[in-house]
Amino acid sequence: MVSDRFKTIRKNWDLYLLIAPVIAYFLIFHYAPMYGVQIAFKDFIAVKGIDGSPWVGLKHFERFFNSFYAWRLIRNTLGISLYQLAISFPVPIVFALLLNEVRSHKFKRFLQTVTYAPHFLSTVVMVGLILVFLSPRNGMVNLAISALGGEPVYFMTEAGWFKTVYVFSDVWQNVGWASIIYLAALAGIDPQLYEAAVMDGASKFKRIIHITIPCLMPTAIILLILNFGHVMSVGFEKVFLMQNNLNIEASEVISTYVYKNGLVGSQYSFSSAIGLFNSVINFTLLIVVNSISRRISQTSLW
């Protein structure tokens, strides 16, 4: 058995050599650093190193859950993630379905270019554009509100607006790019299915409902499962750049709190405990959602 395996490896050595850099990347940058996770259960002292630091058990986890900020951080993180999932996930699917029905190739390429372009803007530039567009004095949005007889809205200083601004700016930036994988799935649908439906007298709407969407569902389910694996991982950069003292009640999430306590405050063990809790929740959600999907739709990651 073992000899046969070695023979297979020797026979296909060039393929294994091709994949070796990828395996090395994950081993070095994703698995090796997991050794440091143990500082979440220690009082880490830099001069003593990880092994020399004393064990304290669940002290840092208890400190986090007993703190005033814990549940607000969890609520904000889940609130933004679920809001983003509810809006940002279906929009690329709808956009791909609509784009797939466009028959003018020039107009289709124009739409793709316009919607793909924001994805390539850096987070700093994107947040700068958001601040310009939503400026209460000269912002495009508030000028439109004033023209319609309304009062300017201070979007970036009102905590109640933070989640909406974050989510819909994400839709604007990523809807085109996220639709690529759905367009690829649509391109793989057998044209004979549509031809048979036309012969049976099915309208375009019925063809979308009974052919296009069912063929698209496996791809959508896989991406949904993967998205649930990041529910507790709201992007740090954008939140941090949009954050200020007036909206911090709604904008402070786990990733920004870990940054402020871990890197700025040098509380490495405490921030590691919070990060580990965050990762465990994400991993658990991934397992649960994958299991539910496998039972209901027969589509899963494994």
N, C-alpha and C positions, 0 to 999 in steps of 0.2 A: 504493500500500500504506500509506504513512505518512499520506496524506491521509484514507484511509478510517478509519484508526485514530483520527485527530483528530476526524473526524465522529462516530464512535461515542462518544468521550469527551464531545464537546459535546452530543450527544443525551441522554446519561445523566449529565450533570454533577451532578445531585442525588445519585445513588448514589455517585459518586466523592467528593463532599463529605461524605457520611455516613461513608465509610471512612477519610477523611483523618486524623482524630484518632488512629485505631489505628495507621496507618502512621507518623505523626509520633512516637507513643509509642515504637515499636520502633526507629526511626531515632535518636531522641535518647537513649534510656535503654539500648539494647541494642547498637546498632552503633557509635555515636559513641564510647563508652568503650573500644571495642576498639583505638583509637589508643594507649591507654596500655599495651597488652600488651607493647610493645617494651621496657619497663623490666625485663622478665624477662631481657633480654640485655644490660642495662646495669648499672653501679653508680650507682643513682639518687641524685642529690644535689639536695635540695629547692631550694636557692638557684639552681642552674643550670637547673632544670626538666628536662623529659623530653628535649628536643632537645639540651640542653647537657651532659647526663650522658655519661660515656665508655662506649663499647661494651666488653663483656668476653666476648662470645660465650656459650658454654655453661657458664661458670664456676659459676653458681648451680645449674644442673641437676646438675653433677658433684658439687657440695658436698652436695646433697640425697641423691643415690644412694649416695654414699660415707659418709654419716652412719650412726650406730648406730640411729637411729630410723626410717629410711626404710622398711625392709621390715616393721617392726612396724606402722607406720601403714597401709601398703598392705594388710597382712594383716587388721588390725582393720576397716578400711573395707570391704574386700571381704567379710569374714566377716559383718558386720552386714547389709550390703546383700543378699547372697545368702540369708542366713537370713530376712530380712524378705520377700524376694521369694518364697521357698518357702512361707512361712506366710501372709503378708498378702495375697498375690495370689489364691490359690484360695478363701480363706474368704469374701470378698464374693460370689463366684460361687455357692458352695454356699448361702449365706444367701439370695441372690436367688431361687434355684431353690426353696428351701423356702418362702420368703415368698410366692412366686407360687402355691403350692398351697394356701395358707390361704384358706378360703372365708368365714370370718367377717370382715366388713369392720371391725367394731369392734376385734376382736383384732389384725387386721392393722395398723390405724392405731396401736394401742397399741405394738406391737412396733417399728414404724417410728419412733415418737416416742422410745422408750427407747433405740434404737440410734443414732439421729441426734444426740441431745442431747450426748454427749461430744465430738463433732466441734467444737462451738462453744465449748468451753473453751479458754482460752489455754494456751500451753505451760507457763507458770509455774504456773498452777493445776493442770494435769495432773500435773506433776512433784511438786507439793506433795501431791496426793492419793496418788501412788505412794509417797512417803515415809511418809505416814500409814498407808496400808494395809499396808506392809511393815516397819513399825517392829518391832524384835525384842522390845520390851516390851509395847506396847499395840496393835500392828497387827492388823487383822482376820485376815490370813493366818496369822500366827504364833500367834494365839490358837486358831485352828482346828487348827494343827499340834500345839500343846500339849495341846489337848483330846483329840486322837487318840493321845496318849502319846509324841509326838516332841519333839525339842529345837528351840528357836527357831533360825531360820536368819537370818544377817545378810546379807540379799540385797544391800543397797547397798554393802557393804564387801568383798564377795568378788568378785574379778574374774571368776570362772567363771560367775557369775549375771548379769553385766551384759547380755550380748547377749539372753538369754532375757527378762529384765525389759523391756528396750527394745522388743523385737519384739512381745511379747504385750500390752504396754500400748498399742502402736500399733494392734494389732488391735482392742482394746477401744474405742479412741477413734475409729477410722475405718471399721470394718466396715460400719456402717449407711450412712454417707455414700458410701462406695465402691460400694455395691450399687445406688445410684440409677441409674447408667448401664446396668447390667445389667437392672434392672427396666424401664427404658425400651425396651431392645432386646426384652425378652420381650413387652412390650405391642404391639410391632410385628409379631409373628408372626401370620400369617393363620389365623384360627379354623377355616377350612375344612380345614386340614391335620389339626387335632385331630378334627374331625367325621368326616373320611374314615378316620382311624385307628380311631376308635371303631366305625365301621361294619364295619371289617375285623376287629374283635375284639381290638384292641391294649389291653393293660392300661395303667394310669397310669404304671407304671415304664417300660414300653416306649415310651410316648409321650414321656416325658422323655428317654430315651436316643436315640431315633431322630428326634425332631422338635425338642424344646426345646434340647438341647445343641448339635446341629449348627447351628441358627439363631443360637445365642449365640456360637459360635466366632469368627466374623469380628471381633466387637467385642472379645472377650477377647484375640485375637491382636494387634490394634492397640494395646490398652492394655499388653500384655506388651512389645511393641517399645518403646513410650514409656518403660516402667519400666526397660528395659535401658539406655536413654539417660541414666539417673540412678544407675546402679550405684555410681559413685564419689562420689556426692554425698549422703552421709549427712547428715541434717538437723543443723545446728550447734546450735541453741538447746537442744533436748532433751538431746542428748549432753552439752553443756557444763554444763547444770543438774544432770544426774544424776552428773556426774563428781566424784570426790574422790581424795585421795592414795592411798587403799587399793585402788581399782579402776582406777586410771589405766593400768595395764598392758593392760587390755582395752578401755578407753573412749577412749583417745587416738586420734583419727582425723584424716584430712587437714584437714578443715575447722577443727577446734579448734586444730590445730598451726599452720595458716596465721594464725588469729586471734592466737595468742599471739606468733608471730614477726613478723607484719606490723603489727598495730595496737598491741600492747603493747610489742613489742621494737623497733618502727620499722625492721625489716629489709624494706623494701618490695620491693626487687628479688628477694630470696630467696623471699619469700612469693608474689610474682607468678609466679615460675618454677614453684613447686609447684602453684599454682592453674591455670596454663596446662597443665601435665602432666595434671592432673586432668581438665580440659575436653577435651583431645585424646583421652584414653582413653574418655571418655563418648561423644564424637562418633564415634570409631572403632567402638565397640560398637554404636551405633545403626545405622551403615551396614551392618555385618556381619550383625547380627540381622535387619535389614530385608531384606537380600539373600537370606538363608537362608529367611526366611518367604515371600518372593515365589516362590522356586523350589519350595518344598515345598507350600505351601497356596494359592498364588495370591492371598494377601492381604498387602498391604504399605501403607506410608505413601505411597510413590510408585513 
